[in-house]
Amino acid sequence: MAPINWLILFIFFFYMFYLIMNFLYFNFIKNLKIKILKKNSSKNYNKFI
């Protein structure tokens, strides 16, 4: 039973690592890219007219 338990633990930790990496990517890298794009883009207020 020990190798099965090790496999389950490995899959669990790999899955948690994957979730944490996705969380960090979507919270920090995408927000930084959006902020940089918003700073550089000129606002077009006439697009709704």
C-alpha positions as MATLAB code, in Angstrom:
seq = 'MAPINWLILFIFFFYMFYLIMNFLYFNFIKNLKIKILKKNSSKNYNKFI';
ca = [
       0.000    0.000    0.000;
       2.941    2.362    0.469;
       3.589    3.053   -3.253;
      -0.120    3.827   -3.757;
      -0.033    6.297   -0.872;
       3.096    7.940   -2.301;
       1.416    8.203   -5.687;
      -1.661    9.821   -4.124;
       0.504   12.277   -2.179;
       2.549   13.120   -5.276;
      -0.600   13.743   -7.337;
      -2.084   15.845   -4.523;
       1.004   18.055   -4.148;
       1.408   18.394   -7.914;
      -2.240   19.441   -8.186;
      -1.840   21.989   -5.373;
       1.296   23.367   -7.043;
      -0.646   23.683  -10.304;
      -3.501   25.536   -8.581;
      -1.112   27.906   -6.798;
       0.748   28.683  -10.017;
      -2.548   29.417  -11.828;
      -3.674   31.605   -8.924;
      -0.434   33.591   -8.997;
      -0.544   33.935  -12.786;
      -4.122   35.167  -12.957;
      -3.813   37.518   -9.984;
      -0.437   39.149  -10.578;
       0.819   38.726  -14.137;
      -2.501   39.429  -15.875;
      -3.269   42.377  -13.577;
       0.178   43.836  -14.265;
      -0.300   43.432  -18.031;
      -3.755   45.041  -17.850;
      -2.387   47.986  -15.824;
       0.476   48.490  -18.277;
      -1.906   48.379  -21.241;
      -4.292   50.828  -19.584;
      -1.456   53.269  -18.875;
      -0.189   53.221  -22.460;
      -3.530   53.290  -24.258;
      -5.115   56.659  -24.893;
      -8.726   56.832  -23.875;
     -11.163   57.144  -26.747;
     -14.282   58.750  -25.309;
     -15.983   59.024  -28.708;
     -16.312   55.301  -29.320;
     -19.860   55.166  -27.880;
     -21.150   57.991  -30.056;
];
